């Protein structure tokens, strides 16, 4: 397996874990919509995205956003933005 394929396989495994956690949290929320902030915080998916010599803006949710977008592109989660909050829920039982 090529390095690219290995990395993409690992990214998909991370997406699978995120999806499993979304499904676990859905029963606790109205209509299954889980706040993105809760997912990021509970899974500690906030990281600094620039080199140490770059301008630091603190930890952000870019890792979570990448995984969530991959799941959305695959049709495995739905996204909604309400007020100033983002929410996700699974599309599969």
N, C-alpha and C positions, 0 to 999 in steps of 0.2 A: 504494500500500500504506500502511495506517495505521501510525502509530508503534507501536501495540500489536503489530500483525502483524509488523512488522520485528523488534522485540525478541524475540518468540516464535520467529521463524525463526532468529535468531542463537543463541538458547538451544538449539534443536533441533540446530543445527550443532555446538555445543559438546558436546552429548550424543553425536552421531555420532562425534566425535573421541575422546571418552572410551571409547566402545564399541570403536572400532578399537584403542585402546591395550590395553584389557582382552583382546581377542582375541590381540593380539601377545604378551602376557605369559602367557597360559594354558598354552602348552606347557612353560613353565618350572616349573609348579606341579602338585602332586599333584591329579589329577582336574580340573585346570583352574581350581581355586579360587584366585583372586589376592587376597592380603591388601589390604584397603582402605587400610591405612597405607602400603603400598608405592605404590599408585596416587596417593594424596594427595601423598606426598613426591616421587616421581619427576616428577609433573606440576606440582609447586609450587602446589597448589590449597588453600592455607591463607591466609585473609585475616581481617583484623579486621572484625567485623560491626557495630560501634557507632560513632556519631559521635565525633569527637575529644573532645568535651566530656563524653561518657558514660563509664561505668566500663569500663575496658579489661581484658579477660581474655586478651589475647594473640591470636595468630593461631589460628583454628580451621578445621575442615573443612566449614563450612556450604555453600560453593560446590560442593564435591565431593558432599556429601550431597544437595543439590538435584538435581544432574545424575543421580546414581545412582538417586534415587527416580523421576525422570522416566522413566529407562530401565526401571526395574522396573515402573512403572505401564503402560508400553507392552509389557511382556512380553519385553523384549529382554535383560534380565539377571536372574539369580537371586541371591538374597542368603542368606547363612547366618551365624550367630553361633555361634562355638565357643570355649569357654573365655572369654577376655576379648578375643577378636579377631573382627573382621568380615571377610567374604570375599565376592567377587563372581565370577561367571562368565557368559559369554554364553549365551543360549538358542538361538542360531542358528548354523549352521555358517559 
